[in-house]
Amino acid sequence: MSDNNSPLAEAIRQARQRAGLSQAELAELLGLRQSSVSQWERGVTKPKTVHLLALAAALGINLLDQLAGTTDPQHPTTAPTAPDDQPATDQDPR
């Protein structure tokens, strides 16, 4: 499955490049070898779920938007989060 320009492989490569990181720099952030990142980007292997979550955090990607295809690839966004000291809720605080 070498050099399989899969959508996932291409998305990882583009997100890494937008972040201004080399494969080696991204691998270091994730605690992996550069060859792992290279294999993901070439479609040789796919990252495990735990690595997808780490990739999203390191590169500022919203995985749900990526999966749904609703992000603008030129302007990725991250999902809003609740402040650390308050639980996320839709209920009125009255």
KELUM-30095 format. One record per residue (C-alpha): residue number from 1; x, y, z. Coordinates in nm, 3 decimals, decimal comma. Example, Ala and Ser with C-alpha at 12.3 -4.5 7.8 and 13.67 -1.06 7.14 Angstrom:
<rs>
   seq      east     north        up
     1     1,230    -0,450     0,780
     2     1,367    -0,106     0,714
</rs>
This chain:
<rs>
   seq      east     north        up
     1     0,000     0,000     0,000
     2     0,294     0,232    -0,064
     3     0,250     0,596    -0,164
     4    -0,129     0,560    -0,151
     5    -0,245     0,923    -0,159
     6    -0,529     0,842     0,081
     7    -0,735     1,131     0,219
     8    -0,602     1,060     0,570
     9    -0,240     1,052     0,455
    10    -0,285     1,378     0,265
    11    -0,467     1,543     0,558
    12    -0,185     1,455     0,797
    13     0,079     1,589     0,558
    14    -0,108     1,913     0,491
    15    -0,183     1,975     0,859
    16     0,182     1,917     0,953
    17     0,300     2,154     0,683
    18     0,046     2,422     0,787
    19     0,181     2,391     1,141
    20     0,531     2,456     1,005
    21     0,668     2,129     1,140
    22     0,901     1,876     0,984
    23     0,819     1,509     1,012
    24     1,095     1,476     1,272
    25     0,958     1,766     1,479
    26     0,605     1,626     1,475
    27     0,733     1,281     1,565
    28     0,923     1,428     1,860
    29     0,608     1,605     1,985
    30     0,423     1,274     1,967
    31     0,704     1,067     2,119
    32     0,742     0,861     1,801
    33     0,998     0,797     1,530
    34     1,008     1,014     1,218
    35     0,954     0,700     1,012
    36     0,608     0,656     1,171
    37     0,499     1,001     1,052
    38     0,649     0,931     0,708
    39     0,457     0,604     0,681
    40     0,130     0,776     0,776
    41     0,186     1,048     0,516
    42     0,264     0,793     0,245
    43    -0,036     0,578     0,332
    44     0,182     0,280     0,420
    45     0,029     0,259     0,769
    46    -0,247     0,442     0,953
    47    -0,207     0,601     1,296
    48    -0,370     0,430     1,592
    49    -0,660     0,616     1,752
    50    -0,441     0,738     2,036
    51    -0,202     0,886     1,781
    52    -0,486     1,050     1,586
    53    -0,593     1,223     1,907
    54    -0,235     1,334     1,974
    55    -0,203     1,456     1,613
    56    -0,521     1,660     1,647
    57    -0,395     1,821     1,967
    58    -0,045     1,888     1,832
    59    -0,168     2,031     1,502
    60    -0,479     2,217     1,622
    61    -0,723     2,003     1,424
    62    -1,086     1,928     1,509
    63    -1,123     1,557     1,428
    64    -1,502     1,571     1,405
    65    -1,485     1,847     1,145
    66    -1,219     1,652     0,955
    67    -1,427     1,335     0,957
    68    -1,736     1,524     0,842
    69    -1,539     1,713     0,580
    70    -1,668     2,045     0,714
    71    -1,341     2,228     0,767
    72    -1,180     2,469     0,528
    73    -0,840     2,304     0,470
    74    -0,675     2,646     0,446
    75    -0,819     2,762     0,781
    76    -0,849     2,476     1,031
    77    -1,025     2,546     1,357
    78    -1,041     2,377     1,690
    79    -1,359     2,300     1,876
    80    -1,459     2,541     2,151
    81    -1,411     2,404     2,500
    82    -1,557     2,488     2,837
    83    -1,332     2,673     3,083
    84    -1,131     2,431     3,298
    85    -1,309     2,538     3,616
    86    -1,663     2,488     3,484
    87    -1,834     2,182     3,337
    88    -1,966     2,203     2,986
    89    -2,345     2,227     2,997
    90    -2,638     2,346     2,793
    91    -2,852     2,410     3,100
    92    -2,939     2,757     3,225
    93    -2,732     2,820     3,545
    94    -3,030     2,976     3,735
</rs>
